[in-house]
Amino acid sequence: MIAFSTSVTLIILFCSNSLSSSVFTKQSGLWYLDSEDIAVIDGFRVENQEAKISANNMYTIPANKPIVLRLFGDNFNNPNSRIGFTNYALERDSNCNDLEKLSVSRIDSLSDKIAVVTVSLPLIYSRFYICVDGNKTKNNVTYSSWVHQGSDPWMSLEVEGRLMPVSVQIALIVLCLMLCSCFSGLNLGLMALDMNELQVISSCGTDAEKRYAKVIKPVRKHGNYLLCTILFSNVLVNSLQTILLEDLTSGFIAVIGSTLSIVLIGEIVPQSICSRHGLAIGANTIYLTYLFMFLTFPLSYPISKILDKILGKEIGHIYDRERLTEYLRVTKDYNKLELDEVNIIKGALKFKTITVSEVMTNLEDVFMLPFNALLDFHTLSDIQKRGYSRIPVYEGERKNIVALLFARDLTFVDPEVKIPLKIVINYYKHPLLYVFEDSTLDIALNEFKEGRSHVAFVRKIYMDTDSDPRYEVIGIVTLEDVIEEVLQVEIVDETDTLSEKSWHLLLINTYRHEFNSQYISDNILRRLMAQKIYYQHNPDNSNDKNSNFLYKIGELADYFILILEGRVRVTIGKEQLVFDCGPFNHFGCSVLSQVIEERNNGPIQPTPTSLNDCCLTVDNATQEKGKSEESSNKSVHSEAIRQSSNASRLKFKPDFSVEIVDTTTYMKITRSIYAQAFKASLIEKESEKKYIASVSFEETKNKVTPLTALTIFQGEMFGFIVSPQSNSEWIPFTDAFIALEKLRLRHEI
């Protein structure tokens, strides 16, 4: 420490002329310190116990509390000596007349070398330095001469304390957390509500929702301004809360406490609430939003205008057909729509994406009449049996449609007269309506609405390189077909005689030849597809994943699988090649081929082996009914058991594995089920052939001679009935004998 005596002169150079104190004299252009009456402080000690010494050897005292300092130095006998504190660090003996000085106090001298002073420093600055004043009067003028005592650590004081009382700080922290949670919730609740949604709610919501939407719309209309206001306000209160919390606790605890409070109370809880009740909360806090929009206007408004200019107008959520359809599907468990209502909406949304070729009836399936037909009893009966109100008329080949016959046109036609069809056609001359195969249903509906016809003929354009394009009729589409697609239901009336082709029949016929009519008849295939052969599996990701495998390498299997929906993973060979398969991929075809090869290589005679073994004539039906039933049942049942036993022994060993990796729907047909269907188809074909070869319709014109064949398929016995007056069809066993009994009674009468 440097001690100064009154005989030592310091020369200090200043850049201003404001130094006119009586203790500074100017000689030859330099200012000299005249320390005749100025107190000099060489050191001090804090008498209070609250004071402590920091790591850099400085006293740290509490703010805004009286502190007693014991001063050590020289010239303390001057009764005008004062002490002040400044935050500016200067060299010792520098002039500090022009500096801001706080807590100016008079020095109480105990001796010329020791003095005491009581001071109280505010928490404005973190460090204070000492200035000493020795007032001197000359010519009745008092001069104030403040001298800096240096910026050494032992001549400085650090001040610590709180910005405000603890209770006030806690109240402000709670207020900041409340505002933080409010702004965080409003950010999600208000910004998630676009103008389109608010318009919908204000039009068709509940009374409370309509009121809330009308309150929010004026604010939400200025989207970027609202966003900037909420974000600025949220950041402001978060920063203030962090500062207040840091003042109450240490740094690490303040960081942890601030993070947890902001995340839990200020983010997670309000956002989870406002995500469900954002409309009500936003409406009830609208005045708070207005207040902060006004307070942050200087910052928020200019930035929002820049964003409006760059990003353009806010459009909001817009749903196209696909998204709206998916939205209805996802929310089906929560909305109040009935299934029929949802189907109608879906049908209306897909209306313009479906072409007439997808819903039309192929020309080969259309009931038509030739142009040269006679309207006799047979023709009119056929028309009445079919039940159609509009019948196309062709001339030459079926593709050459020349007219359209309405069923009501035949109201006064006498079948005994046998009027030519062309006379009726030429009389009414109903217009023909044509649409192209790639036309959508909305175009077809507009054509139907014009009232010209409710039946349209679908034409296809064939482009030839050496000639002009030509048109060819490939099917028909009706108003009923269009309405069915809109309503997403099948409309069946009492006159419908044709059954709808199931999509899985078409699918299985297309992808595997083992299911075409050469091996499985249409009747048997239709019943096969109606069995419980469809499965849906959700992959199990637990420890046991064996249930996810449809096939495993080296494990015997006796079933065929066709993937309908979902995704499976196939692993092949020793190289473990892996690839994914989706819908319409199939596995285990060799299981079905074994059944066909077994029949070809070692033919098994179908049961019954001849018509005499299985058919009942009307003459001996009563006598042999019980005996024939018993023998046929035993024969067919034993054959079915033997076939099932063979099927269980004939399996294949796959060299691949198939694992379900996504929710998958698939068709599973075992070898035994396919063998039964194959056998039933053979019996049906055999019975038809033998009947055609042995029966003459001319000889049985006045006699009813029904023939039956019996088989067992999927545990049920079926009869095949053939008669001159009825079509051939498979019906349940009991119904077959009921039909036989009716025919017998009719014959006896």
C-alpha positions in Angstrom: 0.0 0.0 0.0 1.2 3.4 -0.9 1.2 6.0 1.8 1.0 9.7 1.1 2.3 12.5 3.2 1.5 16.2 3.0 4.9 16.9 1.5 4.5 14.7 -1.5 3.2 16.4 -4.6 1.4 14.5 -7.4 1.2 15.9 -10.9 -2.0 14.9 -12.7 -2.9 15.9 -16.2 -6.6 16.4 -17.1 -8.3 17.0 -20.4 -10.9 19.4 -19.1 -10.9 22.8 -17.3 -13.6 21.8 -14.7 -11.1 21.0 -12.0 -11.2 24.2 -9.9 -11.1 22.7 -6.4 -9.1 24.4 -3.7 -6.9 21.4 -3.3 -5.8 21.4 -6.9 -3.5 24.2 -8.2 -2.4 24.8 -11.7 1.2 25.7 -12.3 2.9 25.9 -15.7 -0.2 24.2 -17.3 -0.3 21.3 -14.8 -2.7 20.5 -11.9 -1.0 19.8 -8.5 -2.7 18.1 -5.5 -2.7 20.2 -2.4 -3.4 17.7 0.3 -3.3 20.0 3.2 -6.7 19.2 4.7 -7.8 16.1 2.6 -8.3 12.8 4.4 -6.5 9.9 2.9 -7.8 6.3 3.3 -5.2 3.6 3.3 -7.6 0.8 4.2 -10.9 -0.1 5.9 -12.6 -2.9 7.8 -16.3 -3.7 7.9 -17.6 -4.0 11.4 -20.9 -5.9 10.6 -21.0 -9.6 10.8 -23.1 -9.9 7.6 -20.1 -8.9 5.6 -17.9 -11.5 4.0 -14.7 -11.6 2.0 -15.0 -12.9 -1.6 -12.5 -15.0 -3.5 -10.8 -11.9 -4.9 -10.2 -10.4 -1.4 -13.0 -7.9 -1.6 -15.6 -7.2 1.1 -19.1 -8.2 0.1 -21.9 -6.4 2.0 -25.7 -6.7 1.9 -27.5 -4.1 0.0 -29.8 -1.5 1.6 -28.6 -2.2 5.1 -26.5 0.2 7.4 -22.9 -0.9 7.4 -20.2 0.4 9.8 -16.8 0.9 8.2 -13.7 1.5 10.2 -11.3 3.6 8.2 -7.5 3.7 8.4 -5.5 6.6 7.0 -4.5 10.2 7.6 -6.0 13.7 8.1 -9.3 12.4 9.7 -9.4 15.4 12.1 -11.0 17.7 9.4 -14.6 18.0 10.5 -15.7 18.6 7.0 -14.4 15.3 5.6 -17.0 13.2 3.8 -17.0 9.8 2.1 -19.0 8.8 -1.0 -19.2 5.7 -3.3 -19.1 5.6 -7.1 -19.1 2.8 -9.6 -16.3 4.2 -11.7 -12.9 2.7 -11.3 -10.1 5.4 -11.5 -6.6 5.8 -10.4 -5.9 6.9 -6.8 -6.0 10.6 -6.2 -8.0 11.2 -9.4 -10.6 13.9 -9.4 -14.1 12.5 -9.0 -16.0 15.8 -8.6 -18.1 15.1 -11.7 -18.8 11.5 -10.9 -22.1 10.2 -9.5 -21.7 9.4 -5.8 -24.0 7.4 -3.7 -24.4 7.1 0.1 -22.5 10.3 0.9 -21.8 10.3 4.7 -19.7 12.4 7.1 -16.7 10.8 8.6 -16.6 10.5 12.4 -13.0 10.9 13.4 -11.7 8.8 16.3 -8.2 10.1 15.8 -6.1 11.6 13.1 -5.4 8.0 11.8 -8.7 6.2 12.5 -12.3 7.1 11.8 -15.7 5.3 11.4 -18.6 5.9 9.1 -22.0 4.3 8.6 -23.2 3.8 5.0 -26.0 2.0 3.2 -25.5 1.0 -0.5 -28.3 0.2 -2.9 -28.3 -2.7 -5.3 -27.8 -0.6 -8.3 -24.3 -1.6 -9.1 -22.4 -4.7 -8.1 -19.1 -2.9 -7.1 -18.4 0.4 -5.5 -15.3 2.5 -5.1 -14.5 5.2 -2.4 -14.2 8.9 -2.9 -13.2 11.3 -0.1 -14.2 15.0 0.2 -12.5 17.7 2.3 -14.6 20.8 2.2 -12.5 24.0 2.4 -13.7 27.6 2.7 -11.8 30.5 1.2 -13.1 34.0 1.0 -16.4 32.9 2.4 -16.7 30.3 -0.4 -16.9 26.6 0.3 -15.1 24.3 -2.2 -15.9 20.6 -2.6 -12.9 18.6 -3.6 -13.6 14.9 -4.1 -10.6 12.6 -4.5 -10.8 9.0 -5.8 -9.1 6.5 -3.4 -8.2 4.0 -6.2 -9.7 0.8 -7.6 -7.6 -1.8 -5.8 -9.6 -4.8 -4.4 -9.0 -3.8 -0.8 -10.4 -0.3 -1.5 -13.6 -1.6 -3.1 -16.9 -3.0 -1.9 -19.2 -5.6 -3.5 -22.9 -5.4 -2.9 -25.3 -8.3 -3.0 -29.0 -8.5 -2.2 -32.4 -8.9 -3.7 -34.0 -6.7 -6.3 -37.2 -6.6 -4.2 -38.8 -8.3 -1.2 -39.1 -12.1 -1.4 -42.8 -12.1 -1.2 -43.0 -9.7 -4.2 -40.6 -11.8 -6.2 -42.6 -14.9 -5.5 -45.8 -13.2 -6.5 -44.1 -12.0 -9.7 -42.8 -15.5 -10.5 -46.3 -16.9 -10.1 -47.7 -14.2 -12.3 -45.0 -14.9 -15.0 -45.8 -18.6 -14.9 -49.5 -17.9 -15.3 -48.9 -15.6 -18.3 -46.4 -18.0 -19.7 -49.0 -20.9 -19.6 -51.6 -18.6 -21.0 -49.5 -17.5 -24.0 -48.3 -21.0 -24.6 -51.9 -22.3 -24.7 -53.1 -19.5 -26.8 -50.3 -20.1 -29.3 -51.7 -23.6 -29.9 -55.3 -22.9 -29.3 -55.8 -19.8 -31.4 -53.3 -20.5 -34.1 -54.7 -24.0 -34.7 -58.1 -22.4 -35.5 -57.9 -21.1 -39.0 -60.5 -18.7 -40.5 -62.2 -21.5 -42.4 -62.8 -23.6 -39.3 -64.0 -20.5 -37.4 -66.5 -19.8 -40.2 -67.8 -23.3 -40.0 -68.1 -23.3 -36.2 -69.8 -19.9 -36.2 -72.4 -21.3 -38.7 -73.1 -24.8 -37.5 -71.6 -25.1 -34.0 -73.4 -25.1 -30.7 -74.6 -21.7 -29.2 -71.5 -21.4 -27.0 -69.2 -22.4 -29.9 -70.9 -19.8 -32.2 -70.4 -17.1 -29.5 -66.7 -18.1 -29.0 -66.0 -18.1 -32.7 -67.5 -14.7 -33.3 -65.3 -13.3 -30.5 -62.1 -14.8 -31.8 -62.5 -14.1 -35.5 -61.5 -10.4 -35.4 -58.2 -11.3 -33.7 -57.5 -14.5 -35.7 -58.0 -12.5 -38.9 -54.6 -10.9 -38.2 -52.7 -14.2 -38.0 -49.1 -13.1 -38.1 -49.7 -10.1 -35.8 -51.3 -12.4 -33.3 -48.5 -14.9 -33.6 -45.8 -12.3 -33.1 -47.7 -10.8 -30.1 -48.0 -14.2 -28.4 -44.3 -15.2 -29.0 -42.9 -11.8 -27.9 -45.0 -11.9 -24.8 -44.1 -15.5 -24.0 -40.4 -14.8 -24.3 -40.7 -11.7 -22.2 -42.4 -13.4 -19.2 -40.1 -16.4 -19.5 -37.0 -14.2 -19.3 -38.4 -12.2 -16.4 -39.3 -15.3 -14.5 -35.8 -16.7 -15.0 -34.2 -13.5 -13.6 -36.4 -13.4 -10.6 -35.8 -17.1 -9.8 -32.1 -16.7 -10.2 -32.2 -13.9 -7.7 -33.9 -16.1 -5.1 -31.6 -19.1 -5.5 -28.2 -20.1 -6.8 -27.4 -20.4 -10.5 -27.8 -24.2 -10.9 -31.0 -24.4 -8.9 -32.3 -21.4 -10.8 -31.7 -23.1 -14.1 -33.3 -26.4 -13.1 -36.2 -24.7 -11.4 -36.8 -22.3 -14.3 -36.6 -25.2 -16.9 -39.0 -27.5 -15.0 -41.5 -24.7 -14.2 -41.6 -23.4 -17.8 -41.8 -26.9 -19.4 -44.4 -28.4 -17.0 -46.5 -25.4 -16.0 -45.8 -23.1 -18.9 -45.9 -25.6 -21.9 -47.2 -29.1 -21.3 -50.2 -28.5 -19.2 -51.6 -25.5 -21.0 -51.0 -26.9 -24.4 -52.7 -30.2 -23.5 -55.7 -28.3 -22.2 -55.9 -25.8 -25.1 -55.6 -28.5 -27.7 -59.0 -29.7 -26.5 -60.6 -26.4 -25.3 -58.7 -23.8 -27.3 -61.9 -22.1 -28.6 -63.3 -21.4 -25.1 -60.0 -20.4 -23.6 -59.2 -18.1 -26.5 -62.6 -16.4 -26.2 -62.4 -15.9 -22.5 -58.9 -14.4 -22.6 -59.5 -12.1 -25.5 -59.0 -8.9 -23.5 -55.6 -10.1 -22.3 -54.7 -10.8 -25.9 -55.8 -7.3 -26.9 -53.7 -5.8 -24.1 -50.5 -7.5 -25.2 -51.2 -6.8 -28.8 -51.2 -3.1 -27.8 -48.1 -3.4 -25.6 -46.0 -5.2 -28.2 -47.3 -3.2 -31.1 -44.0 -1.5 -31.9 -42.3 -4.8 -32.5 -45.1 -7.2 -33.5 -46.9 -5.2 -36.1 -44.0 -4.3 -38.4 -42.7 -7.9 -38.3 -46.2 -9.2 -39.0 -46.5 -7.0 -42.1 -43.2 -8.3 -43.4 -44.4 -11.8 -42.9 -47.7 -11.0 -44.7 -45.8 -9.6 -47.6 -43.4 -12.6 -47.8 -45.7 -15.5 -47.1 -48.9 -14.1 -48.6 -52.5 -14.6 -47.5 -53.2 -17.3 -44.9 -55.6 -19.8 -46.5 -56.1 -22.4 -43.8 -56.9 -26.1 -43.9 -58.5 -27.3 -47.2 -59.6 -30.9 -47.6 -59.8 -32.5 -51.0 -61.7 -35.7 -51.8 -59.1 -38.1 -50.6 -58.3 -36.2 -47.3 -62.0 -35.7 -46.5 -62.7 -39.4 -47.1 -59.8 -40.4 -44.9 -60.9 -37.9 -42.3 -64.4 -39.5 -42.2 -62.8 -42.9 -41.8 -60.4 -41.9 -39.0 -63.2 -40.2 -37.0 -65.8 -42.8 -37.5 -65.7 -43.8 -33.9 -66.2 -40.3 -32.6 -68.5 -38.5 -35.0 -72.3 -38.8 -34.8 -72.8 -40.0 -38.3 -74.5 -43.3 -39.1 -72.8 -45.8 -41.3 -75.3 -45.2 -44.1 -74.6 -41.5 -44.0 -70.8 -42.1 -44.1 -71.2 -44.4 -47.0 -73.3 -41.8 -48.9 -70.8 -39.1 -48.3 -67.9 -41.4 -49.4 -69.8 -42.3 -52.5 -70.5 -38.7 -53.4 -66.8 -37.8 -52.9 -65.7 -40.6 -55.2 -68.4 -39.8 -57.6 -66.2 -37.9 -60.1 -63.3 -40.4 -59.9 -65.2 -43.5 -61.0 -65.6 -44.3 -64.7 -68.6 -46.0 -66.2 -66.5 -48.9 -67.3 -66.0 -49.7 -63.6 -69.7 -50.1 -62.9 -71.1 -51.1 -66.2 -72.6 -54.5 -67.0 -70.6 -56.3 -69.7 -72.4 -56.8 -73.0 -72.2 -60.6 -72.7 -74.1 -60.5 -69.4 -76.9 -58.3 -70.8 -80.3 -59.7 -71.6 -81.1 -58.7 -75.2 -83.6 -59.5 -77.9 -82.9 -59.9 -81.6 -84.5 -57.4 -84.0 -86.4 -60.2 -85.9 -87.8 -61.8 -82.8 -91.5 -62.5 -82.5 -93.5 -61.4 -79.4 -95.0 -64.8 -78.8 -95.8 -66.5 -75.5 -92.2 -67.8 -75.0 -90.6 -64.4 -75.6 -93.0 -62.5 -73.4 -92.6 -65.1 -70.7 -88.8 -64.8 -70.9 -89.1 -61.0 -70.6 -91.4 -61.2 -67.7 -89.1 -63.7 -66.0 -86.1 -61.5 -66.4 -87.9 -58.6 -64.9 -86.1 -55.8 -66.7 -87.9 -52.6 -67.6 -85.6 -51.7 -70.6 -84.3 -54.3 -73.0 -81.7 -53.6 -75.7 -82.5 -54.9 -79.2 -79.7 -55.9 -81.6 -79.6 -56.8 -85.2 -77.1 -59.3 -86.5 -74.4 -59.4 -83.8 -75.0 -58.4 -80.2 -72.7 -55.4 -80.5 -75.0 -53.8 -83.1 -77.6 -52.2 -80.8 -80.4 -50.8 -82.9 -83.2 -50.1 -80.5 -84.4 -50.1 -76.9 -87.6 -51.9 -75.8 -89.5 -50.7 -72.7 -91.4 -53.4 -70.8 -94.4 -51.0 -70.7 -94.5 -51.1 -74.5 -95.8 -54.7 -74.3 -98.8 -53.9 -72.1 -101.4 -54.5 -74.9 -99.4 -57.1 -76.9 -101.2 -60.4 -77.3 -98.8 -63.3 -77.4 -101.3 -65.3 -79.5 -100.9 -62.8 -82.4 -97.1 -63.1 -82.4 -96.4 -59.6 -83.4 -92.9 -59.0 -84.8 -90.7 -57.1 -82.4 -89.6 -54.6 -85.1 -93.2 -53.3 -85.3 -93.2 -52.3 -81.7 -89.7 -50.9 -82.0 -90.5 -48.7 -85.0 -93.7 -47.5 -83.4 -92.1 -46.2 -80.1 -88.6 -45.3 -81.4 -87.0 -44.7 -78.0 -83.8 -42.7 -78.2 -80.5 -44.4 -77.6 -78.0 -42.9 -75.2 -74.3 -43.5 -75.5 -71.4 -42.7 -73.2 -67.7 -43.5 -73.5 -66.0 -46.0 -71.3 -63.7 -43.4 -69.7 -66.6 -41.0 -68.9 -67.0 -40.4 -65.2 -70.3 -41.0 -63.3 -71.1 -37.4 -63.0 -71.2 -37.1 -66.8 -73.4 -40.1 -67.0 -75.7 -38.7 -64.3 -76.0 -35.5 -66.2 -77.1 -37.4 -69.3 -79.6 -39.3 -67.3 -81.0 -36.1 -65.7 -81.9 -34.8 -69.2 -84.7 -37.4 -69.2 -83.8 -39.0 -72.6 -83.2 -42.5 -71.1 -82.2 -44.3 -67.9 -80.0 -46.7 -69.8 -76.8 -45.7 -71.6 -74.7 -47.9 -73.9 -71.0 -47.8 -73.1 -68.8 -47.4 -76.2 -65.1 -48.0 -76.6 -62.9 -46.3 -79.2 -60.6 -48.5 -81.3 -57.8 -46.7 -83.0 -56.6 -48.3 -86.2 -53.5 -47.0 -87.9 -54.8 -47.6 -91.4 -58.4 -46.4 -90.9 -60.6 -44.0 -89.0 -61.4 -44.7 -85.3 -64.4 -47.0 -84.8 -66.8 -47.3 -81.9 -67.9 -50.6 -80.3 -70.5 -51.2 -77.6 -69.0 -53.1 -74.7 -71.7 -52.8 -72.0 -74.5 -50.8 -70.5 -74.8 -48.6 -67.5 -78.1 -47.6 -65.8 -79.2 -44.9 -63.5 -79.5 -47.5 -60.8 -75.8 -48.3 -61.2 -74.9 -44.7 -60.7 -77.2 -44.3 -57.6 -75.7 -47.5 -56.1 -72.2 -46.0 -56.3 -73.4 -42.8 -54.7 -75.2 -44.6 -51.9 -72.5 -47.3 -51.6 -75.2 -50.0 -51.3 -76.5 -52.7 -53.6 -80.1 -52.0 -54.6 -82.0 -55.3 -55.1 -85.6 -55.4 -56.1 -88.1 -58.3 -56.4 -87.3 -58.8 -60.1 -83.6 -59.1 -59.8 -82.5 -62.6 -61.0 -78.8 -62.2 -61.5 -76.5 -62.4 -58.5 -73.8 -59.9 -58.2 -70.3 -61.2 -59.0 -68.3 -61.2 -55.9 -64.9 -59.5 -56.2 -63.1 -62.4 -54.6 -64.5 -64.8 -57.2 -63.1 -62.6 -60.0 -59.8 -62.3 -58.1 -59.2 -65.9 -57.5 -60.2 -66.8 -61.0 -57.8 -64.3 -62.4 -54.7 -65.1 -60.3 -54.8 -69.0 -60.1 -56.0 -71.4 -62.8 -56.7 -74.0 -60.1 -59.9 -72.1 -59.4 -61.3 -71.6 -62.9 -64.3 -73.5 -64.2 -62.2 -76.3 -65.6 -61.5 -77.6 -62.1 -64.0 -75.8 -59.8 -67.5 -75.0 -61.0 -69.0 -71.6 -60.5 -71.6 -72.9 -58.0 -69.0 -74.7 -55.9 -66.5 -71.8 -56.1 -69.2 -69.3 -54.9 -69.9 -71.5 -51.9 -66.1 -72.0 -51.3 -65.6 -68.2 -51.2 -68.4 -67.9 -48.6 -66.6 -70.2 -46.1 -64.5 -69.0 -43.2 -61.3 -68.8 -45.1 -60.5 -65.1 -44.5 -58.2 -64.0 -41.7 -56.8 -60.8 -40.4 -53.7 -60.7 -38.3 -51.9 -57.9 -36.4 -48.2 -58.6 -36.0 -47.1 -59.5 -32.5 -43.8 -57.6 -31.6 -43.4 -59.4 -28.3 -40.7 -62.0 -27.6 -42.7 -64.8 -29.2 -43.0 -64.0 -32.9 -44.0 -67.4 -34.2 -47.6 -66.3 -34.6 -46.5 -63.8 -37.2 -45.2 -66.5 -39.6 -47.5 -67.9 -42.3 -44.8 -70.3 -43.6 -41.5 -71.3 -42.2 -38.5 -72.8 -44.1 -38.6 -76.6 -43.8 -41.9 -76.9 -41.9 -44.6 -78.9 -43.6 -47.7 -77.0 -44.8 -50.9 -78.1 -46.5 -52.6 -74.8 -47.3 -52.7 -72.1 -50.0 -52.6 -68.4 -49.0 -53.6 -65.3 -51.0 -52.7 -61.9 -49.5 -55.7 -59.5 -49.8 -54.5 -56.5 -47.8 -51.4 -55.6 -45.8 -47.7 -56.5 -46.2 -45.6 -59.7 -45.6 -41.9 -60.3 -45.6 -40.5 -63.2 -47.6 -37.2 -64.8 -46.9 -35.9 -67.2 -49.6 -33.1 -69.8 -49.7 -29.8 -70.2 -47.9 -28.8 -66.7 -48.9 -31.7 -65.4 -46.9 -32.8 -63.0 -49.6 -35.5 -60.8 -48.2 -38.2 -58.8 -50.0 -41.7 -57.5 -49.1 -44.9 -58.6 -50.8 -48.3 -56.8 -50.8 -51.8 -57.6 -51.9 -52.6 -60.3 -54.6 -49.4 -62.2 -53.9 -50.0 -65.9 -53.2 -48.1 -68.8 -51.7 -48.5 -72.6 -51.5 -49.8 -73.2 -55.0 -48.3 -76.7 -55.0 -50.9 -77.8 -52.4 -53.7 -77.2 -54.9 -51.7 -78.7 -57.8 -51.3 -81.9 -55.9 -55.0 -82.4 -55.8 -55.4 -82.0 -59.5 -52.3 -84.2 -60.3 -53.7 -86.9 -58.0 -56.9 -87.0 -60.1 -55.0 -87.0 -63.4 -52.4 -89.6 -62.5 -54.7 -91.9 -60.5 -58.3 -91.0 -61.3 -60.7 -91.6 -58.5 -64.2 -92.3 -59.7 -66.6 -89.7 -58.5 -69.3 -90.7 -56.2 -71.8 -91.8 -57.3 -70.0 -93.7 -60.1 -73.1 -94.0 -62.3 -76.5 -92.6 -62.6 -78.1 -95.9 -61.5 -76.3 -95.6 -58.2 -77.4 -92.1 -57.3 -80.5 -91.2 -59.3 -84.1 -91.9 -58.4 -86.8 -92.1 -61.0 -90.3 -91.1 -60.2 -91.6 -94.7 -60.5 -89.4 -96.1 -57.8 -88.8 -93.0 -55.7 -91.2 -94.0 -53.0 -89.9 -97.6 -52.7 -86.1 -96.9 -52.8 -86.0 -93.5 -51.1 -84.7 -94.7 -47.7 -82.4 -97.3 -49.1 -80.9 -94.9 -51.7 -80.4 -92.2 -49.1 -78.5 -94.5 -46.8 -76.3 -96.0 -49.4 -75.5 -92.7 -51.1 -74.7 -91.0 -47.7 -72.4 -93.8 -46.6 -70.6 -93.9 -50.0 -70.1 -90.1 -50.2 -69.2 -89.8 -46.5 -66.6 -92.6 -46.6 -65.1 -91.1 -49.8 -64.9 -87.6 -48.1 -63.2 -89.1 -45.0 -60.7 -91.0 -47.3 -60.0 -87.8 -49.2 -59.4 -85.8 -46.0 -57.1 -88.5 -44.7 -55.0 -88.4 -48.0 -55.0 -84.6 -47.8 -53.4 -84.6 -44.3 -50.6 -86.8 -45.6 -49.8 -84.8 -48.7 -48.1 -81.6 -47.7 -45.2 -79.6 -49.1 -42.1 -78.3 -47.5 -41.4 -74.7 -48.3 -37.9 -73.4 -48.9 -39.0 -69.9 -47.9 -40.6 -68.2 -44.9 -43.4 -65.7 -44.9 -43.7 -63.3 -42.0 -46.5 -60.8 -41.4 -45.0 -57.3 -40.8 -48.1 -55.2 -41.0 -51.9 -55.6 -40.3 -52.7 -58.2 -43.0 -55.9 -59.7 -44.4 -55.4 -63.0 -46.3 -57.3 -66.0 -47.7 -56.3 -69.4 -46.4 -57.5 -72.5 -48.2 -56.4 -75.9 -46.9 -55.8 -78.9 -49.1 -58.8 -80.8 -47.7 -61.2 -77.9 -48.4 -59.9 -77.6 -52.0 -60.1 -81.4 -52.5 -63.8 -81.4 -51.4 -64.6 -78.5 -53.7 -62.8 -80.2 -56.6 -64.6 -83.5 -55.9 -68.0 -81.7 -55.8 -67.3 -80.0 -59.1 -66.5 -83.4 -60.7 -69.7 -84.9 -59.5 -71.7 -81.9 -60.9 -70.1 -82.2 -64.3 -70.5 -86.0 -64.4 -74.2 -85.8 -63.5 -74.8 -83.2 -66.3 -73.1 -85.2 -68.9 -74.9 -88.5 -68.1 -78.2 -86.8 -68.0 -77.7 -85.1 -71.4 -76.6 -88.4 -73.0 -79.5 -90.5 -71.6 -82.6 -88.3 -71.6 -84.6 -87.1 -74.5 -86.8 -84.1 -73.9 -89.2 -85.2 -76.6 -89.8 -88.5 -74.9 -90.4 -86.9 -71.5 -92.6 -84.1 -72.8 -95.6 -85.3 -70.8 -93.6 -86.9 -68.0 -91.5 -85.4 -65.2 -88.3 -87.2 -64.8 -86.0 -85.6 -62.2 -82.4 -86.8 -61.8 -80.3 -86.1 -58.7 -76.7 -86.4 -57.7 -75.5 -86.2 -54.1 -72.3 -85.0 -52.6 -70.9 -83.6 -49.3 -69.1 -80.3 -49.3 -68.0 -78.6 -46.1 -70.0 -80.9 -43.9 -73.3 -80.3 -45.8 -75.0 -82.7 -48.2 -76.1 -81.3 -51.6 -78.4 -82.5 -54.3 -78.2 -81.8 -58.0 -81.6 -81.6 -59.6 -82.1 -81.7 -63.3 -85.5 -81.6 -65.0 -87.0 -80.5 -68.3 -89.0 -77.8 -66.5 -86.2 -76.3 -64.3 -82.6 -75.1 -64.5 -79.9 -77.2 -63.0 -78.6 -76.1 -59.7 -77.1 -77.4 -56.5 -79.4 -77.1 -53.5 -79.2 -78.4 -49.9 -79.8 -82.1 -49.5 -83.1 -81.7 -47.6 -84.4 -79.2 -50.1 -83.5 -81.6 -52.9 -85.8 -84.3 -51.6 -88.6 -81.7 -50.9 -88.4 -80.8 -54.5 -88.4 -84.4 -55.5 -91.5 -85.0 -53.4 -93.3 -82.1 -55.0 -92.4 -83.4 -58.5 -93.6 -86.9 -57.5 -97.0 -85.5 -56.2 -97.4 -83.4 -59.4 -96.7 -86.5 -61.5 -99.2 -88.6 -59.6 -101.9 -85.9 -60.0 
